[in-house]
Amino acid sequence: MQSHELKSLLQAAFPAARIDVDSPDDVHFQATIESESFAGKPTLARHRMVYAVLGERMGGEVHALSLRTLTPEEAKGH
């Protein structure tokens, strides 16, 4: 899977989010997602929301995923 494919999957699930995805090798990914849907949720719950989108791709097409999940307010530093 390429970075832009992973970003498209995430953007479909979090349509109003700002999403950045990078990968050195198309199996290890780093993603930053800024979404209002993370408001009031702890980090683990936010990550579970992302993993739910990827489903069986995790461990297969996506071998490893480093996540940074923020609300827009957190991204601004407030």
C-alpha positions in Angstrom: 0.0 0.0 0.0 1.3 3.5 -0.8 1.0 6.5 1.4 -1.6 8.2 -0.7 -3.8 5.0 -0.6 -3.7 4.9 3.2 -4.4 8.6 3.3 -7.5 8.1 1.0 -8.8 5.4 3.3 -8.4 7.6 6.3 -9.8 10.7 4.6 -13.0 8.7 3.6 -13.5 7.7 7.3 -12.6 11.2 8.7 -13.8 13.5 5.9 -13.2 16.8 7.6 -9.9 15.8 9.1 -6.4 17.1 8.2 -4.3 14.0 7.5 -0.6 13.5 6.7 0.8 10.1 5.9 4.4 9.2 5.3 6.1 5.9 4.6 9.8 5.0 3.8 8.8 1.6 2.4 5.1 1.3 1.8 4.6 -1.1 4.8 5.7 1.1 7.7 3.7 4.3 8.1 3.5 7.4 10.2 0.2 9.3 10.2 -1.0 12.5 11.8 -4.7 13.0 11.9 -6.4 16.2 13.2 -10.1 15.5 13.6 -12.9 17.0 15.7 -14.2 13.4 16.1 -11.3 12.8 18.6 -12.6 15.4 21.0 -13.2 14.0 24.5 -11.6 10.7 23.7 -8.4 9.3 25.2 -5.5 8.4 23.0 -6.3 4.6 23.0 -9.9 5.3 21.9 -8.6 7.5 19.1 -6.2 4.9 17.9 -8.9 2.2 18.0 -11.0 4.5 15.7 -8.2 4.5 13.2 -7.5 0.8 13.4 -11.2 0.1 12.9 -11.0 1.9 9.5 -8.0 -0.2 8.4 -9.4 -3.5 9.7 -7.6 -6.5 8.2 -5.1 -4.3 6.4 -3.3 -3.9 9.8 -0.5 -6.5 10.0 -0.8 -7.2 6.3 -0.6 -4.3 3.8 0.1 -2.0 6.8 2.8 -3.8 8.8 3.3 -0.9 11.3 1.5 2.4 11.9 2.7 5.2 14.1 -0.2 7.5 14.9 -0.5 11.0 16.2 -4.2 11.8 16.7 -5.2 15.3 17.7 -8.2 17.6 17.8 -7.8 20.8 15.8 -7.5 22.7 19.2 -4.7 20.4 20.3 -2.9 20.8 17.0 -2.9 24.6 17.6 -1.3 24.1 21.0 -4.3 24.9 23.2 
